[in-house]
Every structure is written in structure tokens, then in C-alpha cells.
Amino acid sequence: MTKDIIYILIGQAAFILSGYIIHIYIGRSLGPEMYGIFGIITSFFFVFERLFGGAISKGLSRFVAENEKAARSIINYALKIQSFFSLIILLVFYAGAHYIAVLMGDMHLEAYMQILSLLIIIACLYIIYSAVLNGVRAFGKQAVLTMFFAFTRVLFVVLLVAAGFSLKGAVWGLILSGIACLWLSWHYCKPLTGRETFDKKALFNYSIKVLGFTFATQLIMNIDLIFVKAIMKDNLSTGLYTAAVNLARIPMLIVLPVSIVIFPSIVKTVADNDRERAAAQVNRMLRYLVLFLVPFAVMLSATSHELTSLVYGQIYSGAAAAFGILIFGLTFIAVSIIMNTVILAVCDLNKVIFFNIVLVFINIALNVLLINKFGITGAAIATTATGLIGCAFSIIYVFADFPFSVKWKSFINIILSSSVVGIITFNYSFHGVFLLLNYLLLYGIYFAVLFMLKEINSEDFNILRSVNLMRHKVHKKTV
């Protein structure tokens, strides 16, 4: 599985890096107010892309992983379902664009929402082919797809914005990139000819459950920005919070490739009745997530002002306080994404769907209450509190089904080591480009403390050694 993670990690690293390039470019070139509108557009896009595309993607990956000989039949069935969903998207965003703009208090959004309908439809079709490649465990091709999308969206967006088409150019750039990726993904899946029968009803029912599950998760991740715009009706505040949200999503660089790889792997392991191996994978994954993410959140929170100013410029310094809080919320959500991936693979979804719906209402209530009192900082507090509750529930739910074998001493050591890093960061910090060097030095101190506490053991070194060996093999294949 290490090689698979490397492939996906490379692809997702390119994808996330391209997202940051686009966000930083638009934020700096168009200013906070236009950037705020871009943040609202992408928030709506993520929610509805996950609703209509993400809902079926897990089902496709799971069913193809269990029966690769039915891959073509599954693709054709999925395309029919997505055609129906496409009509709903057109109704919601094209016909309802005026009402969405009125609700947001900004009539400029109407035209953007209409264009957005086309982008969501293209993305939903692309997701079908990408999910099937994931199901057949063609992680190399899936990584190429992701890197191709990363490259083309930066190219088209930057060219069109630089040509003077402003924000509409950015949205059309995303559409052109989506069309190019849709063609490449179709080309990669063309050799899949398996037409064995499969349980269509089971796939549809599973996808409906995932729909409720993923929709709730995406709302939790994006509803704060939407409420900032709807309640404050201020593009400047929306732009600042967009910058905070974008920076706080850095932990997704780690969890997204892991979640993509671990889902079909756990499905396959459980299908082979090897739950002991699946449990070992889940426990090891949780430990490493906490090991790397906790100090990362502490360092970024302690240097929130320096990092925000470095990435976006001094004009965005008003986002620092919100970002310093939000980085913890997105870290909680990052951990819960991995746990939710395990739940989607092997656990009963009914209770989880109900809990996530309740969590959405908690999130809405907190946003309404706290944004009115504290502005964008209140939105960050609401998301962080919601993320903590969701993270705790997902971990408890997963380990009600799998034996928990991570030693509590490990969590204590990680917290102690992170506290040392936090104290150093608050008292001694670099500025500008030297901030990145600061993070590397702090990580070195963090792992040195872990080593002294005997938290880093021979098993960790063996895994690191295997990753390095696999990385060299991948490098030789690509040269």
C-alpha cells in the first residue's frame, strides 16, 4: 500500500498546490472583495459536487473493487444516474441563481451561479471515471489524472484572468480544465470492458446513504463561509475568511491521498475476512495522523499572522485571528475524514448519517450565534467546535467495530512534544520566507523530543525506510 500512497500523494500534492496557486493568485490580483466572491462560488461548488458526484464515487469504487469484471456495466449505470442529477443541478443553479444571489445579498453572484452549473456537471461526470480507476486500484493513472487537472486549471485560470476576464475568466478556466480531464479519464477507462451483472439496487441504495453522509460533511466544511457572506453581507470580510479557510485546509494534503487509497484497500481486506489486518491499518493510520497533524496545527496557529501576511500580503492580515483558530477545526475534520472513510468502507451508515445531520444543525446554530457576535472569528470558533465533536464521534464509532490498539502513552507524548514546539513558536518566530525554515526547525525539535520520550521506535524507522525505497523505485520509473 506504500507505493499506492506515494502515487496518490504526488497527485494530490499537485492538486492542492495548484489550488493554493489559484487562490493566492486571485486573492492578490483581484483583491479581497472579488476573492470573497470566488470563495463563495467554490464553496457552493464543493458542496454540490460532493452531493451529486461524491455520493456515487464511493459506491463505484467499492463495487468495482469487489467485482472488477462488471466495471463497464457499472460505468454505464452511473452515467445514467448522473444524467438525472445533472437536470437537478441545472434547475438549482441556473433557474435558481437569482434567488441564491438575493439570499447572499449580492446580485453579482447570479451570473456566476449560472456558469457554475456547467462546472458541477462536468466534475460529476469526471468523478465517475476517476472513482472506477480507484476501484480497480489503478492509482498511477488516477494520480496522472489529478496532476493533469492541477496543471490545466492553473494554466487556464491564470491565462484568462491575466487576459482581463477577471473572475468570470477564473470560472471558465476551471470549466475548460474539467473538460480536458473528462476526456483523459474517459480515455483511461476505455479498456474496461467487463459487463458482468451487478446489484444495481445495492449500488443505488449505498450511494443514497453516502449522499447524505458526504453532503453533511461538505456542509460542515463550507457552511461557515456561506454564512459569513449571508449574515455579514460584506465582500471584504468574506474575502478575509476565504483566505483563512484556504490556509486552514493545508492538513488535507495529508488526509486526502490517504483516504483515497485506504478505502478500496480496507474494502478488499474485509471482503477477504482479514479484519485483523484492517484493524492494524486503521490503528496505524490514526497514530500517524495525530503524530504529524497536531504539531503542524500548533505551529501554524502560533504563526497565523506571519503566514497569512506571507501568503496573501499584509492586506489580508485581518484573517490571522480566524485562521489561528480554524486550523484546529480543519485538523479535527481531517482526522474525521479518515475515520469516515473507514466507516464508509465497512460500517453501518444509518447512525452516522443521523449524527452528521444533527451536527450540521449544531454547526448552523453556532455560526448564526457566533458570527453575529464575533464576525469571522465566530465562524472559525463554530467550525472548530463542530469539527471536534465530529472527530470524537467518528473515532469512537470506528473503534466500536475495530479493536483499539494505539497506546494512550503515544497521545500523551505527542501532546507534550507539541506543547514544547508551541512554547518555542510563541516566543521565537521568523518572518517572511524564513518562516518556512522555521517550520522545518520546529519539526526537527518535535521529533527529537519524541525520540527522547521513546515514542519513535524501530517499526517507525522500518516504515520510513520502506517509503524511501518505494520513492526511489517510483522515481526510476518516471525518469
C-alpha positions as a printed Julia matrix, in Angstrom:
479×3 Matrix{Float64}:
   0.0     0.0     0.0
   3.02    2.32    0.46
   3.59    2.65   -3.3
  -0.1     3.43   -3.82
   0.01    6.2    -1.21
   3.09    7.69   -2.91
   1.33    7.77   -6.29
  -1.78    9.37   -4.85
   0.27   11.67   -2.62
   2.12   13.06   -5.64
  -1.16   13.62   -7.49
  -2.93   15.17   -4.52
   0.1    17.32   -3.68
  -0.03   18.73   -7.21
  -3.8    19.2    -6.94
  -3.67   21.03   -3.6
  -0.64   23.08   -4.65
  -2.49   24.17   -7.8
  -5.47   25.14   -5.65
  -3.25   27.34   -3.5
  -1.64   28.9    -6.56
  -5.08   29.78   -7.95
  -6.38   31.11   -4.63
  -3.27   33.17   -3.92
  -3.15   34.5    -7.49
  -6.81   35.55   -7.45
  -6.56   36.89   -3.9
  -3.55   39.04   -4.74
  -4.53   40.13   -8.27
  -8.25   40.79   -7.79
  -8.26   41.92   -4.14
 -10.17   40.71   -1.05
 -13.66   41.66   -2.23
 -13.54   39.79   -5.57
 -11.68   36.98   -3.82
 -14.58   36.73   -1.38
 -16.98   36.15   -4.28
 -14.62   33.47   -5.62
 -14.66   31.82   -2.19
 -18.46   31.69   -2.2
 -18.52   30.21   -5.71
 -16.04   27.47   -4.82
 -17.9    26.7    -1.57
 -21.14   26.1    -3.45
 -19.2    24.07   -6.0
 -17.6    21.79   -3.38
 -20.91   21.17   -1.6
 -22.87   20.24   -4.71
 -20.02   18.41   -6.42
 -19.74   16.19   -3.35
 -23.51   15.88   -3.17
 -24.0    14.65   -6.72
 -20.54   13.37   -7.63
 -19.05   12.3    -4.34
 -22.2    10.4    -3.37
 -21.76    7.9    -6.16
 -17.95    7.87   -6.24
 -17.56    5.78   -3.06
 -20.19    3.34   -4.3
 -18.43    2.98   -7.64
 -15.05    2.49   -6.01
 -16.45   -0.09   -3.6
 -18.47   -2.11   -6.12
 -15.73   -2.09   -8.76
 -13.17   -3.17   -6.13
 -15.41   -6.09   -5.22
 -16.23   -7.05   -8.85
 -13.85   -5.67  -11.48
 -15.44   -7.82  -14.19
 -18.53   -5.61  -14.03
 -16.61   -2.33  -14.44
 -18.16   -1.28  -17.78
 -21.67   -2.15  -16.65
 -21.15   -0.08  -13.5
 -19.84    2.9   -15.52
 -22.85    2.87  -17.85
 -25.28    2.68  -14.93
 -23.5     5.53  -13.14
 -23.68    7.73  -16.24
 -27.45    7.28  -16.35
 -27.76    8.31  -12.7
 -25.56   11.36  -13.21
 -27.65   12.45  -16.21
 -30.64   12.68  -13.88
 -28.65   14.6   -11.29
 -27.44   17.0   -14.0
 -31.01   18.14  -14.57
 -31.34   18.9   -10.87
 -28.12   20.92  -10.95
 -29.4    23.0   -13.87
 -32.63   23.71  -12.01
 -30.86   24.65   -8.77
 -28.1    26.85  -10.15
 -29.39   28.17  -13.47
 -33.06   28.69  -12.69
 -32.44   29.47   -9.01
 -29.36   31.69   -9.45
 -31.38   34.87   -8.87
 -32.77   33.64   -5.56
 -29.35   32.46   -4.36
 -27.92   35.9    -5.14
 -30.76   37.6    -3.25
 -30.18   35.32   -0.24
 -26.46   36.14   -0.26
 -27.19   39.85   -0.59
 -25.06   40.19   -3.74
 -26.67   40.26   -7.21
 -23.26   39.86   -8.85
 -23.46   36.19   -7.85
 -26.36   35.46  -10.22
 -24.27   35.17  -13.39
 -21.55   33.19  -11.59
 -24.07   30.67  -10.24
 -25.41   30.04  -13.74
 -21.91   29.35  -15.07
 -21.27   27.17  -12.02
 -23.98   24.7   -13.1
 -21.87   23.66  -16.1
 -18.75   23.22  -13.96
 -20.55   20.93  -11.49
 -21.99   18.75  -14.28
 -18.55   18.27  -15.87
 -16.97   17.49  -12.5
 -19.65   14.92  -11.66
 -19.01   13.04  -14.93
 -15.24   13.17  -14.39
 -15.66   11.77  -10.88
 -17.31    8.62  -12.29
 -14.25    7.61  -14.29
 -11.82    8.62  -11.53
 -13.74    6.53   -8.97
 -13.68    3.49  -11.26
  -9.9     3.81  -11.66
  -9.7     3.92   -7.87
 -11.83    0.76   -7.66
  -9.54   -1.2    -9.99
  -6.63    0.24   -7.96
  -5.09    1.99  -10.99
  -3.57    4.54   -8.63
  -0.86    5.58  -11.09
  -3.41    6.62  -13.73
  -5.54    8.27  -11.09
  -2.51   10.28   -9.96
  -1.77   11.33  -13.57
  -5.37   12.49  -13.91
  -5.08   14.55  -10.77
  -1.78   16.11  -11.86
  -3.19   16.85  -15.32
  -6.15   18.62  -13.74
  -3.82   20.54  -11.43
  -1.69   21.76  -14.33
  -4.53   22.65  -16.71
  -6.61   24.54  -14.16
  -3.68   26.75  -13.17
  -2.88   27.32  -16.85
  -6.41   28.23  -17.95
  -7.32   30.26  -14.86
  -4.14   32.35  -14.83
  -4.26   32.95  -18.6
  -7.9    34.06  -18.62
  -7.61   36.25  -15.52
  -4.38   37.81  -16.82
  -6.11   38.42  -20.17
  -8.58   40.69  -18.4
 -11.59   38.38  -17.99
 -11.45   38.81  -14.2
 -13.5    36.39  -12.06
 -15.57   35.03  -14.94
 -12.3    34.08  -16.6
 -11.32   32.12  -13.49
 -14.57   30.14  -13.52
 -14.34   29.46  -17.26
 -10.75   28.35  -16.75
 -11.95   25.73  -14.28
 -14.58   24.59  -16.8
 -12.02   24.2   -19.63
  -9.76   22.23  -17.31
 -12.68   19.99  -16.32
 -13.49   19.24  -19.96
  -9.85   18.27  -20.65
  -9.77   15.95  -17.6
 -13.11   14.4   -18.51
 -11.66   13.39  -21.89
  -8.49   11.93  -20.35
 -10.41    9.99  -17.68
 -12.74    8.58  -20.35
  -9.67    7.51  -22.36
  -8.14    5.73  -19.34
 -11.36    3.82  -18.65
 -11.97    2.85  -22.27
 -10.16   -0.55  -21.94
 -12.5    -1.59  -19.1
 -14.94   -3.86  -20.92
 -16.29   -6.08  -18.13
 -20.06   -6.35  -18.49
 -20.96   -8.84  -15.79
 -24.15   -8.13  -13.89
 -24.1    -6.44  -10.51
 -26.64   -5.46   -7.89
 -27.89   -2.1    -9.18
 -30.28   -1.66   -6.28
 -27.5    -2.21   -3.75
 -25.26    0.34   -5.51
 -28.08    2.89   -5.66
 -29.06    2.39   -2.0
 -25.43    2.64   -0.88
 -24.94    5.81   -2.95
 -28.04    7.4    -1.42
 -26.66    6.73    2.05
 -23.28    8.15    1.08
 -25.09   11.17   -0.4
 -26.49   12.12    2.98
 -23.17   11.36    4.63
 -20.96   13.38    2.25
 -23.42   16.25    1.91
 -23.4    16.75    5.66
 -19.58   16.62    5.76
 -19.23   19.17    2.95
 -21.74   21.49    4.62
 -19.71   21.38    7.82
 -16.56   22.29    5.85
 -18.12   25.08    3.77
 -21.19   26.44    5.51
 -19.2    28.84    7.69
 -18.02   30.83    4.67
 -21.53   30.86    3.19
 -22.94   32.15    6.49
 -20.24   34.82    6.74
 -21.43   36.15    3.4
 -25.16   35.72    4.13
 -25.04   37.29    7.62
 -22.38   39.97    7.26
 -23.17   40.74    3.58
 -19.65   42.13    3.26
 -17.31   41.03    0.46
 -14.23   42.24    2.35
 -14.97   40.06    5.4
 -15.86   37.19    3.08
 -12.54   37.59    1.27
 -10.59   37.58    4.53
 -12.38   34.48    5.74
 -11.83   32.78    2.38
  -8.09   33.3     2.9
  -8.33   31.84    6.43
 -10.27   28.8     5.19
  -7.88   28.19    2.31
  -4.82   28.23    4.57
  -6.54   26.1     7.21
  -7.12   23.34    4.65
  -3.4    22.56    4.45
  -3.85   19.32    6.53
  -5.94   17.95    3.65
  -2.65   17.48    1.79
  -2.05   14.51    4.1
  -5.53   13.08    4.57
  -6.9    13.18    1.01
  -4.36   10.77   -0.55
  -4.59    8.5     2.47
  -8.4     8.39    2.32
  -8.36    7.67   -1.43
  -6.0     4.72   -1.02
  -7.3     3.28    2.25
 -10.94    2.98    1.12
 -10.58    0.23   -1.56
  -7.79   -1.41    0.46
  -9.97   -1.81    3.57
 -12.94   -2.92    1.46
 -10.76   -5.63   -0.09
  -9.22   -6.65    3.24
 -12.59   -7.01    4.96
 -14.02   -8.85    1.93
 -11.16  -11.35    2.37
 -12.22  -11.8     6.04
  -8.93  -10.34    7.29
 -10.34   -7.87    9.82
  -7.23   -8.17   11.99
  -5.12   -6.69    9.2
  -7.74   -3.99    8.55
  -7.75   -3.07   12.25
  -3.94   -2.8    12.24
  -4.11   -0.47    9.22
  -6.69    1.78   10.87
  -4.81    1.99   14.19
  -1.51    2.74   12.48
  -3.16    5.39   10.3
  -4.72    7.14   13.3
  -1.43    7.27   15.17
   0.48    8.76   12.24
  -2.25   11.3    11.54
  -2.13   12.56   15.12
   1.68   12.36   15.1
   2.03   14.69   12.12
  -1.06   16.9    12.3
  -1.09   18.03   15.95
   2.3    19.85   15.94
   1.51   21.21   12.49
  -1.68   22.85   13.76
   0.15   24.26   16.78
   2.93   25.78   14.66
   0.57   27.35   12.11
  -1.73   28.74   14.79
   1.19   30.33   16.64
   2.42   31.98   13.41
  -1.0    32.81   11.95
  -0.24   36.49   11.37
   3.17   35.85    9.79
   1.85   33.08    7.49
  -1.24   34.99    6.37
   0.82   38.07    5.51
   3.47   35.99    3.73
   0.99   34.12    1.52
  -1.64   36.76    0.77
   0.02   40.06    1.66
  -0.43   42.49    4.52
  -3.89   43.47    3.26
  -5.16   40.06    4.48
  -3.7    40.36    7.99
  -7.27   40.68    9.33
  -7.73   36.95    8.59
  -4.96   35.87   11.01
  -7.09   35.51   14.16
  -9.73   33.43   12.38
  -7.05   31.27   10.76
  -5.29   30.68   14.09
  -8.49   29.08   15.42
  -9.7    27.47   12.21
  -6.52   25.44   11.67
  -7.51   23.31   14.67
 -11.05   22.87   13.35
  -9.82   21.68    9.96
  -7.33   19.37   11.69
 -10.2    17.74   13.6
 -12.13   17.44   10.34
  -9.06   15.96    8.62
  -8.85   13.17   11.18
 -12.59   12.55   10.96
 -12.33   12.26    7.15
 -10.03    9.26    7.56
 -12.3     7.73   10.18
 -15.33    8.4     7.97
 -13.57    6.66    5.1
 -13.3     3.55    7.26
 -16.97    3.89    8.22
 -17.97    4.12    4.54
 -15.93    1.01    3.8
 -17.17   -1.4     6.46
 -19.59    0.12    9.0
 -23.34    0.68    9.2
 -24.08    4.17    7.87
 -27.55    4.79    9.29
 -26.47    6.03   12.72
 -23.61    8.04   11.26
 -25.88    9.78    8.74
 -28.27   10.75   11.51
 -25.4    12.06   13.66
 -23.94   14.1    10.8
 -27.32   15.68   10.07
 -27.56   16.67   13.75
 -24.01   18.01   13.51
 -25.0    20.22   10.55
 -27.79   21.8    12.61
 -25.35   22.34   15.5
 -22.94   23.98   13.06
 -25.67   26.24   11.64
 -26.79   27.31   15.12
 -23.21   28.05   16.21
 -22.49   30.04   13.06
 -25.62   32.17   13.39
 -24.92   32.84   17.07
 -21.17   33.44   16.89
 -20.89   35.32   13.57
 -23.39   37.89   14.82
 -21.25   38.39   17.94
 -17.66   37.93   16.77
 -17.7    38.19   12.96
 -15.33   35.9    11.04
 -13.63   34.8    14.28
 -17.02   33.49   15.41
 -17.3    31.43   12.22
 -13.88   29.9    12.94
 -14.94   29.01   16.5
 -18.18   27.43   15.21
 -16.34   25.23   12.69
 -13.68   24.23   15.22
 -16.25   23.21   17.83
 -18.24   21.25   15.24
 -15.07   19.59   13.93
 -14.07   18.49   17.44
 -17.47   16.89   18.08
 -17.46   15.13   14.7
 -13.89   13.9    15.14
 -14.62   12.41   18.58
 -17.74   10.66   17.33
 -16.09    9.17   14.22
 -13.16    7.78   16.22
 -15.46    6.24   18.84
 -17.72    4.77   16.17
 -14.86    3.21   14.19
 -13.25    1.61   17.22
 -16.56    0.23   18.38
 -16.19   -2.01   15.32
 -12.4    -2.48   15.36
 -10.14   -3.17   18.37
  -8.26   -0.06   19.52
  -4.54   -0.83   19.91
  -2.86    2.59   19.93
  -1.27    3.17   23.33
  -2.59    6.17   25.25
   1.01    6.94   26.1
   1.52    7.82   22.43
  -1.11   10.57   22.58
   0.41   11.96   25.8
   3.89   12.01   24.22
   2.57   13.75   21.11
   0.78   16.41   23.18
   3.86   17.01   25.34
   6.15   17.3    22.3
   3.69   19.62   20.54
   3.49   21.78   23.66
   7.26   22.2    23.63
   7.07   23.27   19.98
   4.18   25.62   20.77
   6.07   27.37   23.57
   9.12   27.86   21.35
   6.99   29.14   18.45
   5.15   31.72   20.55
   8.44   33.12   21.87
  10.75   32.78   18.87
   9.49   33.07   15.31
  10.87   34.06   11.9
   9.17   36.3     9.36
   8.86   36.27    5.58
  10.32   33.4     3.59
  12.37   32.32    6.63
   9.09   31.22    8.2
   9.23   28.0     6.16
  12.7    27.31    7.56
  11.24   27.95   10.99
   8.68   25.17   10.48
  11.38   22.69    9.45
  13.46   23.51   12.51
  10.44   23.15   14.8
   9.54   19.79   13.28
  13.14   18.69   13.92
  12.8    19.71   17.58
   9.43   17.97   17.79
  10.75   14.64   16.54
  13.85   14.96   18.72
  11.6    15.27   21.79
   9.53   12.27   20.61
  12.74   10.28   20.2
  13.85   11.16   23.74
  10.42   10.06   25.01
  10.97    6.77   23.09
   7.81    7.36   21.07
   9.66    6.86   17.77
  10.57    3.18   17.57
  12.15    0.66   15.2
   8.82   -0.01   13.47
   8.58    3.66   12.54
  12.09    3.61   11.08
  11.28    0.45    9.1
   8.19    2.09    7.62
  10.2     5.23    6.77
  12.87    3.07    5.15
  10.27    1.24    3.06
   8.77    4.58    1.97
  12.21    5.81    0.84
  12.87    2.6    -1.08
   9.46    2.84   -2.74
  10.01    6.5    -3.56
  13.28    5.64   -5.35
  11.52    2.91   -7.34
   8.79    5.34   -8.37
  11.44    7.92   -9.29
  13.31    5.42  -11.52
  10.06    4.52  -13.31
   9.3     8.17  -14.04
  12.81    9.11  -15.24
